[in-house]
Amino acid sequence: MSRPRDLTGRITGIGDEAAPGLAGQIAVARELGWTSLELRSLDGTALADLPEPVVREAAGRLHAAGLGVVCLDSRIGNWARPVTGPFSADLEELERLAAYGRILGCRSLRVMSWTDGGLPEEAWAEEAIDRMRRLARRAEALGVELLHENCAGWAGSDASRTLRLLTEVDSPALRVLFDTGNGVPYGYDALALLRELLPHVAHVHVKDALPGDRPGEAVYTLPGEGAARVADCVSLLEEHGYRGAYALEPHLAVVPHEGVRSEDPAGPFVRAARRLAALPLPAPAAVPRPSSPARPRPAAVDTGLLLHLLHTPTAGPLETGPGAPHLTAAALRSYATAAERLGFGTVRLGVPDPLAVLRDDTPAPVRRAVAADPAFLAGQPSLVLRLGPALPRERTVMFNVHLDTVAGGEPPAFDGVRFTGRGAVDAKGPAVALLAGVAAAARDCPAVGRDVAVLVQAVAGEEGGALGTFGTRPLVEAGHTGRLNVFCEPTGLRHLPRATAAATARIAVDGEDSVDDRPEAGHNATVLLGFLAQHLAAALGRDASGGPPFTVCVAGLHTGTLHNKVHGSGSLLLNLAYATADAGAAAERALVRALDEGLREFTARFSGTPPFARTAADAARITRLEWEKRGLPALGPQPEWGEKLLAEAGVDRWPDDEPAFTCDAIWAQGLPDAFTTVFGPGSLDANRAHAAGEFVDLADLEAFADRTAALLTAFADDVRRHGGARPAVPVPPPTGLTEKAGTA
């Protein structure tokens, strides 16, 4: 990864050391220009003791203020909980904070390893390790990570004990939280401890102190003014590749375990934050470069992050209606935090202007939802991340993933081989594997993140019929694209350099009902629409075979549910998938012609049949054609240089005779001298996307991550050889097409 020389954008802090209430914590974070907070308590109440509505309100206020949450400070195993106390309290707090983390967008929980409770040392050790092992197994299932702090507890102040804890627990859900200042009151050299624990550090607290008059006492200072060697610790972390947050816990005005709280903690907290931001860091040590490239190591997929995202409900209101929980914003916050640990920076997290969404080519359900509810967009933001500096588009690769899902699905699970749950393959699994692939590329190819920038669009609004019109499209139009653009959807690890679009038509009948004793008195929408369904299926099938290719799906016929009533109103849906804009326009014209012909045929056939004569006479008057969506682009021919690049990276091509599908890649159509393709693990059909039992195998995610790393390396090599310049030579489009399930 790139090697930042300062901490800009990575400093945060434990909010309750700045102010007891959330309003004060947010105000201080805004004053300091922070993008996140670490949470421990609100108004003196520990997070786990807050009722869920309060946490939901807090999440809304934090997200509205542009603040994420990097860690939740639990009381699990802390200085107030002896190892002989009730373990149920720790288990209950883990469950509650895991649930609250999904609301707040945070999967990291600070823990300690219990005081001895009067037990001898080895009994204390065995009980602490056993408890942590049980907590970690549950954390694995919940998708959260436990961050053990070098503070109170059996493993708090001794590196050998911490390493024993990590080894014997043996869980990816247990890592280390390093606090720079805890060594002063506890009487150990924190920098020496850090050297031994470096590979396991996932989060950092910053404080500084001078020794007090008696053992165990400390006088807390501004960072850099004490004996904790804060700058040396930070420099060592940076040289080792730590790219996570530095959370200020100054203890200048608030010391929770001592019951100390001043009346105005904000002032000292702000001074400490500014001192930390200005902390002079020692020059980085020279890192020798290998004489020959190291053999690439497999990319490591963060299984805990994926489980956390699978547990977080992200089906949008177009899928579920307004009453269900919609936590897409929280999921994006969690994803951004994980990416930032890998060196990404957040470029944008927000929603488009509603007026930009209310366009003629935006699907009608989206237009109706935006017009009816100002909060519709607010709860469905999209995220742009960038690894490396802002570079010209010819030196940039963009990946697009979506974290929204369709509704439904079973509880998430991971058995060590296979993930199940809604979004496993479409597309939370690919989103997490993507980060692993980018990290592996940057680790093994220094040009990635230095000479080549990587953009990641993590979007809402891909599912539910929105088709990216308030997620991907605004980001593409704002220029968040690359010369190579990869949309991560299940393609069986083959790249698909085309994407269909679709128009959706509604044939609506608005007539009069009648009772079953006098069926001739009303309009029989059931018979009319049933006739039209068959007529249109036959007529459009013939048209598609002779003109520009499109595929028709006749579906959604509905009038009513009663058997003893003539239903006078109803509707029929038709989806018209097409591979080019010309084919889409031809499909629309063909539907208009076929509908007109069908109405004439219905009138001719049923005008002499008494129960349906009135319907026949009025068929044209009571039937109308409405468009739920139309005029969308399709992703067409792509430059030959991109085909060669993916071949060099070992990525196979989707066969021309297999149908494509619709996804957000359509919005990259027409980008000048850019190559766009769809590429991801698994299969929409075989992995049961959008259906009961959706799954993805870890091996497929790892393979996708490895191919992503190879693709980025190939792109970086191409930039090095040619500066990214290539002539744009289009390739002819294949004709196979379909539409991705759930996007209609």
Secondary structure, DSSP 8 states (H G I E B T S, - for coil): ----SS-TTTEEEBGGGT-SSHHHHHHHHHHHT-SEEEESEETTEEGGGS-HHHHHHHHHHHHHTT-EEEEEE--TT-TT-BTTS-HHHHHHHHHHHHHHHHHHT--EEEEEE-B-TT--HHHHHHHHHHHHHHHHHHHHHHT-EEEEEEEEETTSS-HHHHHHHHHHH--TTEEEEEETTTHHHHTS-HHHHHHHHGGGEEEEEE-EEEE-SSTT-EEEESTTSSSS-HHHHHHHHHHHT--S-EEE---SSEEGGGTEE-S--HHHHHHHHHHHHT------------SS----------HHHHHHHHHS--B-HHHH-TTS---HHHHHHHHHHHHHHTT-EEEEEE---HHHH--TTS-HHHHHHHHH-THHHHTS-EEEEEESS---GGGEEEEEEE--B-S-----EE-SSEEESTTTTTTHHHHHHHHHHHHHHHHH-TTBTTTBEEEEEEES-STTTTTTTTTHHHHHHTT---SEEEE---BTTEEB--BBEEEEEEEEEE---EETT-GGGS--HHHHHHHHHHHHHHHHHHHHHHSS-EEEEEEEEE--S-SSEE--EEEEEEEEEESSHHHHHHHHHHHHHHHHHHHHHHHHHHTTSGGGHHHHHHHHHHEEEEEEE-----B---BHHHHHHHHHTT-EE--TTS---B-GGGGGTT-TT-EEEE--SSBTTTTTTTSTT-EEEHHHHHHHHHHHHHHHHHHHHHHHHHTT-----B----------TT--
